[in-house]
Amino acid sequence: MMKKLLALVLGGAMVLSMGVTAFAEEADINIAFVMHAQNGSFYTKLSDGAEAAAKDLGITVNVTAPNTASSLQEQIGLLETAVASEVDGIATVTWDPSGFNGIIAEAAEKGIPVIGFNQDAEGCGSVAFIGQAYEKAGYSLGKYMFDLMGGEAKYIIASCGPTDVALVAREAGIDRAAAEYDGVEKIETIDIGTDLTNAYGVIENALLAHPECTAVLGVDCFSEAIGNVIEDQGLIGTVYGAGFDLTEGMLGHIKNGSVQLTVGQNPFLQGYYSVLELYLNKAYGSDFLNIDTGAQMVTADNVNDVQPE
């Protein structure tokens, strides 16, 4: 039922976006779309969604990102520039628990709404969130993997940002699933960073330090490094792997058996609907709406039907 409801909400919004410019008066609307990184195919899909919405709606969307992935200082600087420019709306990723509160409050004082997409810190002041229900998605990943492993696992969490709000929530969901099994034990959480080469080394070292490990579970778009290590080290069938996002590498690992599950969140829609909602609010005074872009479970059973994000 929830999947059907989500499909109706998203489908209705898409129909509206396709027809809205035919009925609206021409408006010069300028939206700032500020990401937290731009170093991978996942982030490209976020920006593709925003740019597609700009084209469909006939408005201006300026896509920016820090030069250093997840640099709070750089991202705040980009947001300050957007506020000073008096844009009509801002969409951004508030991945830090409290670091964005001040700039969002400043935007609100100037009448500029801020939508959170991809990650959104509770209480940061954003008017809506477009993205995945992260704790629930983490729980679904954990439940699938621990069932697959017969309720017996010693697992490591691989995270590119162990303090990022969404990744903390996904990890909490995995841990909640683990608590349902007497034979499942968490070993540790490792920080793999945002470079696949670095991630490979961190994961490899963790497995050497913990030969008892039987599963490495990722919580972000760099999860494909898990499959790289398992494949290269001849650990297929000995160490299980799972993670997030439908990157080309991750889907390849599903196909060759080095990981068993990856969970998509539809970054294109996150970008598209963030821009769409800001447009509808500015042009028509529409209320803002939280949208869950879902948790698409991809395994060997359906991977051939899935396109990379």
Helices and strands as residue ranges (DSSP letters): H 2-23, E 30-34, H 41-57, E 60-64, H 72-84, E 89-94, H 101-109, E 114-120, E 128-131, H 134-148, E 152-159, H 165-178, E 183-191, H 196-209, E 215-218, H 224-232, E 240-244, H 248-256, E 261-264, H 267-284, E 291-292, E 296-298, G 303-305
